[in-house]
Amino acid sequence: MQAAIIGAVRRFTVTIKAPNWEDVQEVELPQLPREGDAIETRYGTCTVTHAESSADNSQYAGKIICRFP
């Protein structure tokens, strides 16, 4: 029987933007996505428009901004 290998999961803040509206949530991902990647949010699939890493001592591994496709 093989043991499952689970990679480190990191926490990110995600700002979901739409015309005249935005919301922020936390997500856990294995790595920071790139611009153009699709990610799942509480509102469905969104497209990453900006992503940046945070300082090593931050409670979050980075910030992600996305929009509805």
C-alpha positions as semicolon CSV with decimal commas, in nm:
position;residue;x (nm);y (nm);z (nm)
1;M;0,000;0,000;0,000
2;Q;0,143;0,338;-0,101
3;A;0,108;0,644;0,118
4;A;-0,045;0,950;-0,045
5;I;0,192;1,239;-0,091
6;I;0,028;1,569;-0,014
7;G;0,207;1,889;-0,104
8;A;0,198;2,203;0,103
9;V;-0,117;2,407;0,064
10;R;-0,085;2,783;0,095
11;R;-0,348;3,043;0,183
12;F;-0,420;3,338;-0,045
13;T;-0,665;3,628;-0,042
14;V;-0,875;3,654;-0,356
15;T;-1,054;3,970;-0,465
16;I;-1,334;3,890;-0,709
17;K;-1,426;4,193;-0,920
18;A;-1,733;4,263;-1,131
19;P;-1,883;4,591;-1,255
20;N;-1,999;4,790;-0,949
21;W;-1,919;4,502;-0,712
22;E;-1,631;4,316;-0,549
23;D;-1,580;4,062;-0,272
24;V;-1,279;3,917;-0,090
25;Q;-1,235;3,558;0,021
26;E;-0,959;3,322;0,133
27;V;-0,857;3,023;-0,078
28;E;-0,606;2,744;-0,032
29;L;-0,396;2,651;-0,335
30;P;-0,070;2,461;-0,385
31;Q;0,091;2,763;-0,556
32;L;0,027;3,118;-0,672
33;P;-0,166;3,111;-1,001
34;R;-0,056;3,309;-1,306
35;E;-0,250;3,578;-1,490
36;G;-0,502;3,413;-1,719
37;D;-0,538;3,100;-1,502
38;A;-0,886;2,994;-1,393
39;I;-0,957;2,947;-1,022
40;E;-1,266;2,838;-0,831
41;T;-1,429;3,090;-0,597
42;R;-1,751;3,083;-0,398
43;Y;-1,915;3,244;-0,702
44;G;-1,784;2,995;-0,957
45;T;-1,488;2,996;-1,192
46;C;-1,302;3,327;-1,232
47;T;-1,001;3,437;-1,441
48;V;-0,690;3,565;-1,261
49;T;-0,604;3,921;-1,369
50;H;-0,325;3,983;-1,115
51;A;-0,133;3,771;-0,864
52;E;0,152;3,862;-0,631
53;S;0,341;3,689;-0,352
54;S;0,344;3,831;-0,001
55;A;0,635;3,872;0,237
56;D;0,752;3,554;0,410
57;N;0,616;3,669;0,746
58;S;0,265;3,741;0,615
59;Q;-0,030;3,527;0,719
60;Y;-0,113;3,484;0,347
61;A;0,120;3,357;0,075
62;G;-0,009;3,620;-0,168
63;K;-0,291;3,822;-0,316
64;I;-0,497;3,728;-0,620
65;I;-0,735;3,950;-0,816
66;C;-0,980;3,787;-1,055
67;R;-1,287;3,858;-1,264
68;F;-1,571;3,659;-1,407
69;P;-1,491;3,520;-1,755
